[in-house]
Amino acid sequence: MNPQGSATNDSIRQELDFPDDCLVQEFGYDDDVDFALRDAIEEITGEELLTEEDHEVVDVVLVWWRQGDGDLVDMLVDAQATLDEGGVVWLLTPKKGRELHVSATDVAESAPTAGLHVTRTAGLSEDWSATRLVGRRVGAERK
């Protein structure tokens, strides 16, 4: 971890495994997000994070989610509106023991209802847990 509490850009790049020239849209931005992590993502992608109001097709969606933010299933469905086929949702929630923590059980129960499944978690930030969610594969090959 660097002094700001986030992992280094190299470790973030490796954990997130963003495609080259990817566009990232961000939901749930507030003054409690990890700004060092946001800056690192922008440096890695070479692009500013798109906001909830943007309608471009994106490769990755970041969702900052806290207990009390509403219905997680609804947010995960909304987050997929501009997500390209094969795209990834990274759900960032306050870590256990932090204010407004969201349990892993809540995430695991909400993801399938939203058409997603959990593939792994990553430690990208001192205060935030990151969970990688992807859409269900309908078939190995499409014609």
C-alpha positions in Angstrom: 0.0 0.0 0.0 1.2 3.5 -0.7 0.9 6.3 1.9 -2.7 7.2 0.7 -3.9 3.8 1.6 -4.3 2.4 -1.9 -2.2 -0.3 -3.7 0.4 0.8 -6.2 -0.7 1.5 -9.8 1.1 -1.7 -10.9 -0.8 -3.9 -8.4 -4.1 -2.1 -9.3 -3.4 -2.7 -13.0 -2.8 -6.4 -12.3 -5.8 -6.9 -10.0 -8.3 -5.0 -12.2 -7.0 -6.5 -15.5 -8.4 -3.6 -17.6 -8.3 -4.1 -21.3 -6.2 -1.6 -23.3 -7.9 1.8 -23.9 -10.9 0.8 -21.8 -13.6 3.2 -20.7 -14.7 3.1 -17.1 -18.0 4.5 -15.8 -18.4 5.3 -12.1 -21.5 5.1 -9.9 -22.0 6.1 -6.3 -19.3 8.8 -6.2 -19.2 10.7 -3.0 -16.7 12.5 -0.7 -15.8 9.2 1.0 -14.5 7.3 -2.1 -10.8 6.4 -2.3 -9.4 9.3 -4.4 -6.0 7.7 -4.8 -7.6 4.6 -6.3 -9.7 6.8 -8.6 -6.5 8.7 -9.7 -4.7 5.4 -10.3 -7.5 4.0 -12.4 -7.5 7.2 -14.5 -3.7 7.0 -14.9 -3.9 3.3 -15.9 -6.6 3.8 -18.5 -5.5 7.2 -19.7 -9.1 8.4 -19.5 -11.2 10.3 -17.0 -13.9 8.2 -15.3 -17.3 8.6 -16.9 -20.1 9.7 -14.6 -23.5 8.1 -14.1 -25.0 10.6 -16.6 -22.8 9.4 -19.4 -24.3 7.1 -22.0 -21.2 5.8 -23.8 -20.7 2.0 -24.0 -18.1 1.1 -21.4 -15.8 -1.8 -20.7 -15.8 -1.5 -16.9 -18.2 -0.1 -14.3 -17.1 0.9 -10.8 -19.8 1.0 -8.2 -19.1 2.6 -4.8 -21.8 1.1 -2.6 -22.6 1.6 1.1 -25.1 0.1 3.5 -28.2 2.3 3.2 -27.6 3.4 -0.4 -30.8 1.7 -1.5 -31.4 -1.6 -3.4 -28.2 -3.2 -4.5 -29.9 -5.3 -7.2 -31.4 -2.2 -8.8 -28.0 -0.5 -8.8 -26.3 -3.5 -10.4 -29.0 -3.7 -13.1 -28.6 0.1 -13.7 -24.8 -0.2 -13.8 -25.1 -2.7 -16.7 -27.1 -0.3 -18.9 -24.0 1.0 -20.8 -21.7 -2.0 -20.1 -20.4 -3.7 -23.2 -20.9 -7.4 -23.7 -18.1 -9.1 -21.7 -17.6 -6.1 -19.5 -16.9 -6.1 -15.8 -18.6 -4.5 -12.8 -16.3 -3.8 -9.9 -18.4 -3.3 -6.7 -16.5 -1.3 -4.1 -17.9 -1.6 -0.5 -16.6 -0.4 2.8 -14.5 -3.1 4.4 -15.7 -5.1 7.4 -15.5 -3.0 10.5 -15.9 0.3 8.6 -18.9 2.5 8.8 -21.6 1.5 6.3 -20.1 -1.9 5.6 -22.0 -4.2 3.2 -21.7 -7.9 3.9 -20.3 -10.3 1.4 -23.6 -12.2 1.8 -25.6 -9.2 0.6 -23.4 -9.0 -2.5 -23.5 -12.8 -3.2 -27.3 -12.7 -2.9 -27.8 -9.6 -5.0 -25.5 -10.4 -7.9 -27.4 -13.4 -9.4 -30.7 -11.5 -9.3 -29.1 -8.7 -11.3 -27.7 -11.3 -13.8 -24.2 -11.2 -12.5 -21.9 -13.5 -10.6 -19.0 -12.9 -8.3 -15.7 -14.1 -9.7 -13.3 -12.7 -7.1 -12.4 -10.0 -4.6 -9.4 -7.8 -4.5 -7.7 -5.6 -1.9 -7.2 -2.3 -3.7 -7.8 0.1 -0.9 -7.4 0.4 2.8 -11.0 1.2 3.4 -12.8 -0.4 0.5 -13.3 -4.0 -0.6 -13.5 -4.7 -4.4 -15.7 -7.5 -5.8 -15.5 -8.4 -9.5 -18.9 -9.2 -11.0 -19.4 -10.5 -14.6 -22.5 -11.4 -16.6 -23.5 -15.0 -17.0 -22.2 -16.7 -20.1 -25.0 -17.8 -22.3 -22.9 -20.0 -24.5 -19.2 -20.5 -25.2 -19.6 -19.5 -28.8 -22.2 -17.3 -30.6 -23.0 -17.6 -34.3 
